[in-house]
C-alpha cells in the first residue's frame, strides 16, 4: 500500500503518544504499528494522493484501543506477532485479502506501518428489511471430501436460496447467484476444521465464493497440535484469520467475536470455556463506546451455559461468565451466539448464571453445519444425512437485525427447498381400539421451553402437545437400522440419539374409524409466525 510522509511531532505530543502506547500495550510491548485509516475512493486498496483519512476509527491490539485522529492517522503499541485490527465503522466496508476474507488486520513486526483502506458502503433497498447475517457453527471438515460436502451441502444451499432471476420470473429462465446476495455478513462460530488446519485454504475458498464479508471465531478443533499452552494454541488460526478477538460495527448491530477456548495441553479435559485477561481488557476499553440503541452480538464457540454431566467439572468458568455478564448488563439489547455442542438450543440466562439484567439474556446455541460430523447414510447426491444427535438436520442459521435492537432468527436445513421447521415421527399403523399408548412426535428445530406446539387429527380441535426430554424416535429408528445392518451403511454411522431439548409428543387416538387419519402439527415461531407439518397413520381392525 502507498505510504504517506510521516508527520513531525512536537515534543509534548510525542510524550503524550508515548504515554498512550505504554497504557495500551502494558509493560511488555516491544514494537508497534502506525499508519492511516483512509477512504479508498477508487477501491484499489492503496492510498492515492487525493484520498483522505477517516477520523475516529477504532483500532486494537487485542488488549487496548486507539482511534484514528483528524487526519486518519493512528499509532498503537504492539508486541512482536500481535495482530492489530481495525474495527469496521458503520457505513464503511473493507476490501478483500487474497483469500477473499475482509482485509482488516495486520501483524505487528511484519512491518512498522500499515494503512487500512475503507470504502463507503451503499445499502441496497432490501437492507430496509434488516441486516442479514449468515451463521455457521462447526463446519468441522476433516478431509477434502468433507470440504466438498460443505461446499455442496451448505454453500450451494445458500446460493440457491439467495439466487435471483435476471429477468421476469414468468419467462422461466434459470436463477443466478450474485456475490453478496446471500447476506450482509457471515459468522463462523469455531471448529472450522477437525484438527486438520491445512484445510483452511480450501474451506475459505468455498466460503468466499458467497461474496459475503466473513468473520471467524476459533474453536477447540482449531488449536495447533504442538501448542505448549493457551498462549501459542492459535498460531495457525491467527496466521489465517487474524485476530481471535474481533469487533465489527453495522448501523443495526455491533458484533464481538471472542476465542473462549482456554487450551490446557496435556490435561484432561484439554480445554475449558473461558476468557483471558487481555480479552477483558479489550472489552473494558471498547464497550463504553458501543451505542446502546443497537443490538450487541457476542459470538463464541463454547456455550456460555454449562453442558457438563452432573458431578463433572464445569465446561465454562463461572467467574469469567459472571464477569462478562457484568460488562454486558448495561446494554438493553444483547444476543449471545455459540456452537460446539452439535445440537441446537435456546438458553435464557438469569441470576443463577450471573445475569442481572431486566430481562433474561438470550443465548442461541447454533446447530452444526456439519451436523453430526458429516456422518450417516449418503443420499442420491452422495452427501451424508448428518442429522445431529438431538434430531436436528444439519444446516445454517440466519440472523436478521433491525434498527432499535430487534432481531429474528431462523434455522435452514441444508438443501431443503420446503424449508422444514418441524420434523414429525408417527407410527404408520395402529390397531383400532388399542390403548392409546403411541403418539406423534414433533421435533421443533427452533423450539424453546416456552414454545406453544399443538396438534389435531382429521381437522378436529387443536390440542396442546406435551414437551418431553427424550431422544427423537426418528433418529432412534435410524440407530436401529444401523444396528441391524450386516454392512456399514455409511462412512460413519449416524450419532446415537440423545435427549432433545425441543421435542413434543401428542397421543394418537385409536377410537376412530378404520382407515387413514390425518395429523397436523402447528408451532408458533416467535420470529416467523405459525409453522405447520403434517403426517398420517392408519387404523386397522385386528383379532387376537
N, C-alpha and C positions, 0 to 999 in steps of 0.2 A: 504494500500500500504506500502511496506517496506520503512523504514526511514533510511537515512544515517546519520552519526555523524555530528553535526553542526560544522562548521569551526570556528577557533579562529580568531577574527577580531582585527587588530591593532586599537589603539585609533583614529588616524586621519581618518582611513577608516570608523570607527563607526560614527564619526561626519559627514562625507560626506553622509553616508547612511541615518542618521537621517534627514539631510537637504533635501535629496531626498524624504523621506517619508512625511515630512511636506509639501513639494511642491506638491506632488501628491494628498495628501488627503485633504489639506486645514486645517483650524483651528479646525474642529470638529472631527478629527479622534481619535478613542479610542482603536482600536485593529488593527491587521494586519495579514498578511499571508505570509508565506515563504515556500520554497521547491525547488524542482529541476524539470526542464523540461528534460526528458531523452528519449533516443531511446529504445523503448520496443522491443528488437530484437525477443523475443520468443512470444510476444503477450499475455502475461498472466496478463497485467495490473499492475504489480508490478515491482519495480526496483530491479533487481538482481545484484550481485556483479560485473559482467562483463559488465553491461550496462552503457554506457557513457551519460553524459549530452549533451544537444544541446544548442549551443550558439546563441544569437541574437533573440530568440523567444519573441514576444511582449505579454505582459500581461496587463490587465487593471482592474480597479475597477469601470469602467463606467464613470470615470472622467479624470484620468491621465493615464500614460503609463510608464511601465518599461520594460526592456529587460533582458533576462537571460544572465549571464556572461559566461566567457570561460568554466566554469565547468557545465553550465546549471542551476546554482543557481539563484534564484530571491528573492526579498523581496519587498513587496508592502504594503502601508498603506491602511487601510480599516476601515470603521465604522462597528459596530455590525450589522449583517444582510446583509452587502454589498455582492453582487455577484462578485467574482473575476473570470475572464475568460482568457483563453489563446487564442490568435489569431492563427488559424491554418496556419503554413507556407506552401508555395507551395512545393510540393514534399513529404509531410508527410500526415498522416491521424490519427485521433483519434480512440480509441477503442469505445465500446458502453457501455452505462449505462444499468441498469437492464431493463429499459423500451424500449431499442433498439435505443435511441437517442444518438448522439455523446457525449462523456464524455470529455467536455472541460471547465467545470466550477466548482466552489466550493463556499460555503457560509462562509464568514468570521464570526468567533465566534463559528462555529460548531467545529473547530479545529484550532490550531495555525499554522499547517503545512499541505500542500497538494502538492503532486508530480503529475505532468502532464505527461502522457505517450503518446508518438507519435511513429508511425511505418512508415517506409519508404513506399512511395506509388509507386506501379508498375502500369504503364499505358498500357492498352491493345491496340492492333493495331487500334481498332475502334476509339480510342481517337484522332487519326490523323484527323478525320473529325470534331473535335471540342469538347469542353466541353459541355455536355448535362445537362441542368438544368430544372427540373420539377417545374412548378409554379402553386400553388393552391391559389385562393383568396376565402375567405368566405366559408369554408365548412359549417359553421353555423348550426351545429346539435343541436336540442333541446330535443332529446329523444334517447333512444337506437334504436328505429325504424329508426330514421334519420341516426344513425351511420351505421345501416345495409344498408341503401340506399347508403351512402358514400362508404362503402366497396365494394358493388356490382356494383355500377354505375361508380365510379371514380377509385378506387384502382384496381378493376378487369379489367377495360379498359386498364390501363397502363400495367398490367401484360400480357394481351392478345396482346397488341401492341408490347411488347418487348420480347415475347416468341420466343424461337428458337428451331429448330429441332435438336435433339441429333445426328441423322444420316442424310444421304442424303434425302432431302425432296421428292425425287422421290419415296421413299418407302411408302409415305403417312402415316407415323406414326404421332401420335399426337405431338404437340409442347409443350414445357415445359418452365415455367418461372424460371429463376435463380435469386436469390437475388442479387440486384445491377444492373441488366441488364436494368432497366427502366431509369437509368440516373446516372450521377456522383454526383449530389447534388439536394436536394429538398428545396424549399422555400414555406412556407405558410404565406400569407400576411394578417393575422389577422382575427378576428371574427371566430375563430376556433370552438367556440360553440355559442349558442344563449342564453347567460347568465347562462347556466347550467354548471358551472365549474366542477362539479362532473363527467362530461362526458369525461374529458381529458384522463384518462387512456384508456378507450375503443377506443377513437379516435386515440390515439397514437399506440395502438396495431394494428389497421388497417393500419396506415401509415407505421409503422416499418416493416410490412410484405413485403414491397417492397425491403428492404435491402439496401436502399439508405440513406446516411447521410442527416439529415433533420434539417433545421433551421426554427424557428417560430418567427413571428412578432406579437405583441399584437394588438387587435382591440377594438373598443368601447363595443363590447359584451363579451369581456374577462375581464371586470372590476369586482372587488369584490363589491358585493351589499352593504356591510356595510361600504364602504370607506367614510372617512370624508374629504378627499382632494385628490389631484392628487398623493401626495407622498405615500399614502398607498392604491392606487387603483389597484395595480397589485401584491398583496401578493401571491395569489394562482398561478398566471401565473409564477412568479419568482420561486416559490417552485417547479413547474413542469418543466419549460423550461429554468430556469436560467436567464441570463441577458436579459433585454429588450433593451439594445444596444449591438450589436454583430458585429464582423468583421471576415472575413474568406478569406483566400488567396489561389488562384489556379494559375498555370502557365499562364493561359489565362485571368484571371479576378480577381478582388478584390470585395468582397461583403460586404456591410454595411447594417445592419438591424436596424431600428430606430422605437421606440414607438413614434408615432406622435399624440397620443390621449391625449389631456390635459383634464383631468377629472374635472368637475365643479359640484360636488354633490350639489343637492338642487336647482340648477339653470335650466333655460330653454333657450336654449338647455343645456343638462347636460355635454357637452363636446365640444371642438373645436380643430381643427387641429393646431398643432404647435410643437415646440421643446423646451426642457428645457435647462437651463444654463449648467447642467452637461453634456448634450449631445454635446453642442457646445464646451465645454472644451475637451471632448474626440476627437471630430473631429479636433480641432486645434492641439491637441497633435499627432494624428495618421496620418492625411492626408499628412504631409510633407514627410513621409517615403513611401508612396504608389507609386509604379512605374507608370510612365505616359505612358508607352508603352502597358499597358493592359487596358481592359475595366473596368471602375469603375461603379458598380451597386449599387444604393441606393434604398433600399426596405422599404416601409412603408405601413400602412393601409389606412389612409385618403389621398385622392389625394392632390397633391401639387397645382393643379389648383382649382379655385373656382367653387363650384357647387351650390351656393346659388341662390334662386329666386331673381329677381330684387327687390331691396329695403330691402332685408333681410341681416342679419349680415353675414360677410364672413365666409366660412367654414374652411379656413386655414389662420392663422395670417400672413398678408402680410410682416410684419417686419421680422418674422422668415424665410419666404421663401426667401426674399432678402438676408438675412444673410447667409443662407445655400448656395444659388446660388453663392454668392461671394467666398465662400470657394471652390466650385467645379469648378470655372471658369478656374483655372489653368490646368485642366485636359482636354486633347483633345478628350477623348472617355468616355462619361458618358451616362448611361441609368437609368432613374427613373422607378420604379415599384410601383404600388399602387392597392388597391382593393376598398372595401366599397360600391361602387355605385350599384352593381349587374347589371351593364351594361358593355359594352366593348367599349373602345375608345382610340385613339391615339391623344395626345396633344403635340404640339411643342411650347415650351416656348421661348419668345423673350424679348425684352427690356421692354415691358409693364408689364411683370411678374418679372422683376428684373434680367433677364439673359442677359449678355452682352458678351457671347462667340462669336466666329467667325461664328458659325452655330447654328440653333435652337436646343434647348435641348429637347430630345425626352422623353416623359413620356408615358408608356404603362399602361393604367388603365385596369387591367386584369378582364375578366368576372368571375363570381362566380362559384365555384364548385357546390354549392347547387342551382345555377340558381336563380330562384325566390322562395327561401326558401323552397325547396322541395314541391312545390305546383303543382296543375294541375291533369289531369286525369292520372291514372296509366296504364301502358302498360301490356302486357302479363306476364312480369316478376314481376309485382307488384311494379314497380318503377315509381314515378310521372314524368310527362313530364318536368316540371320545367323550361320551356323557360323563359328567362328574359324579362323584360318589353320593351326592345329595339328589341326584336325578335331574340336574340342570344340564341341558345340552350346551356344548361349548359355543362361544361366540364373542361378542363385544358389546360394550355399553355406549350410550350417547348421553352426554350431559348438555342440557340446554339452559343457558343463563340469560335472564332478562335484567333490565335495569331495576335497581331497588333491592337487589339481593334474592329475588325469586328464582327458583330453578326447577327443572324437571329431569327425571332420569328414565331411561328405557333400556331394556335388555333385548338384543337382537341375536337370535340363533343363527349360526353360520349357514349360509346358502338356503335359508328358509324363506321362500317367497311369500308364504302365508303369514309370516311374522308371528308365529305361535307364541302365546304368552302363558298358556296353561297346558300342561301335559296330563292327559287323562288315562286312567287304567281302570278297567271294569271287567268282570267275568263275561264271557261270551254267552254262556248258557247256565240257567239255574232251574231247579225243579219247582214247578208251581206248587205252592202250599208249604214249601220248606221254611224252616225257621230263618228269618231274615238276618243271617249272620254274615253275609257278604255285602260288600259295598263298592262304591265308585270312589276312587282316589283322585284328587286334583292337586297336582304339583304346580303351584302358582310361583313362577320363577322369580318374580319381583315382590312376592308377598312378605309381609311382616306380621308381628304378633297381633296387631290390631286390624288386620285386613278382614273385610267382610266378604265371605265366599258362600254362595248359595247354590242349590241345585233343585231341579224339578224333573218329574217323569211324565212323559206324554202330555206336556203342556199344562200340567196342573199348577198348584200353588208353589211358589218358591219357598224352600225350607233352608235353614242355616246348616252348613256343614261344620263338622267338629274338627278343630285343629289337633293334629296328632304329631307326636315326636317319634317317628319310626322311619325305617327305610322305605324308599319308593318301591312299590311292588313291581313296577315295570323293570327296574334295574335288578331287583331280586330274581325276576324271571330270566333276565339275561345272564346273571351269575349261574343259575341252574343249567341253562343251555351250555355254558362253558364247561360246567362240571360234567355234564353227561356226554360231551363230545369226545370222540375217540382220537381226534387230532386237534391241533391248535386251530382256532377259528380266526385268529389274527396274530400279528407280531407279538403284541401284549394283550392279555385278557382285559376286559372291562374291569373297573375297580370294584372291590367289594362294597356293596351298598351300605351306607351309614345313615343314621337318623337325619332326616331332612328338617330344617327349621321352617319350611314353607310348604307343608303338606296338610291337606284337609281330607276328611272322609265323610261320606254320606251313605247310610244303609239303603240297599235296594229292596223295594217291596216285592214280595213273591205271591201276593194275593190277587194279582191282576190276571187278565185273560191269557190263555196260551197264545204265544206268538211273540213278535218283536216289540220292544218298547224303547222309546227314545229318551235319552238322558241329556239334559242341558245343564251346564255349569256357568255361573257368571261371577265375576270378580270386579269390584270397583277399584281400579287403579287410581292412586291419588294424583297422577300426572296425565294419564292417557284416557281416563274415563272407563266406562264399562268394557270389559273384555269377556268373550264367551268361548266356550268349547263344547263339543257335542260327542256323544258316544251312544252305543245301543247294546242291549242284552236281550236274550230270548228266554222265554219261559216254556218249558215242555212238561207234558204230563208223564208221570212215571209211576210204576207199580213196584212194590217190594219184591 
